[in-house]
Amino acid sequence: RFSGTFVGNTESASPAAAASPPVAAATLPAVPTIPVVPTIVGVPNTVAEGVLNPNEVKPPASGTRRARVLYDYEAADSTELALLADEMITVYSLPGMDPDWLIGERGNQKGKVPVTYLELLS
């Protein structure tokens, strides 16, 4: 042994300390999480959050295209546009939107449409 140069106990742990159970991770306090919602300047938050309100979405001044629908598509909810094979619609994309979807317009109807159901023209 060294004489007094080290601080600490070189003896084995006491039997009481050895018998105590380890602290479970579940007993530690939970760390709160804050949800992060992406926002895009100039785009309504409803689009950035994945909720499309057709009344709030305006087509871009340029960048609209015509598309021919390849297959019938039944809309899953009110944000989507139902499609019939061989019809022609106008489509465009919005910043921050899922690249697998476009906004489709037929007359005064508007909604999200899957790109895989379309043949993009002009």
N, C-alpha and C positions, 0 to 999 in steps of 0.2 A: 504494500500500500504506500501511497504517497502521503506525505504528512501535510494535510490541510490545504493543498493547492487546488483541489477540485471540490466543487460544491455539489452535493447530491448524495444519494444513498446507494451504496454498492451492494447492500443486502437485498435479498429477494423481496418481492412485494408481500405485504401482509396478507394473511389468509382472508381477511374481510374484504380487501380490495380484489383479490382473485376470485372470490365467490360472487361478486356483483355482476349482473348480466350486462352485456354491451347495450349501448343506446341504439334503438332501432331508428331507421331513417324516417319512419312514419311519425315519430314523436317530434321531429324537428318542425319548426314553424314553416308553413307554406309560403313560398315567394309569390306575391301577387303578379299577375301578368296583365299587360295592357294591350288590348287588341289594336292592331295597326290596320287602318283603312287607307289604301292608296287614293290620292286625289290627283286629278289632272287639271291644270289651269285651263279654264275656258270650257270645260266639259262638266255638265251637271253631275253631282255625286251619285245620282241614281244609276248612271251608266258605269262609273268607276266601281261601284259595289256589285255590278252584275245585274242590277234591276233596271229594266228598260221601260221608260214611260214614253210611248211613241209621240205624245204631244210635246215633249221637251226636246226631242231629237230633231235637229234640222240638217238637211243634206248639205255637204260641203259645196262651196261655190264651184269647185272643179273636183274631178276624181270620181264622179258617178259613172257607172258602166251598166250596160245592158247584159242580161244573163238569161240563158234558156234553162228551164228547170228540167233535170234529167229523170227524176223519180218523184212520185207522190210523197209528200211529207206532211204528217199530222202534227200540228203544233202541240207542244207539251204543256204550255201555259199561255197566259195572255201577252207575254213579252215576245212570243214567237209568231211567225207568219206561216200559216198553212200553205202548202204548195201543191200544184197539180202538174204532172209531167207535161212537157212541151209548151208550157206557158212562158211568156216573156215578162221579166220583171226588171226594175232598176235596182242596183245594189251599190253600196258604198261602205267604207270602213270608218271607224272613229278611233282617235288616239286612245291607246290603252285597252282596246277591246281585244278579246280572245281572237287570235288569228284564224281559228277554225270556224268563225262565224262572221257574217256580214249583216248589215241592215238592209232589208229588202223592202221595196215599195211596189204596190200594185194599186193604182188609182189612189184612193184616200186611205188605204190600209198600209200599215207599216209594222215591221217587227224583225226580230233576229231570224236568220236563215243559215243552215249549215252549208259551208262552202262545198262540201263533197257532193251535194245534190245539184250543183250548178255547173253549167258550161259558160264561162265568162267570155263575152264577146267584146267588140270594140273597146 
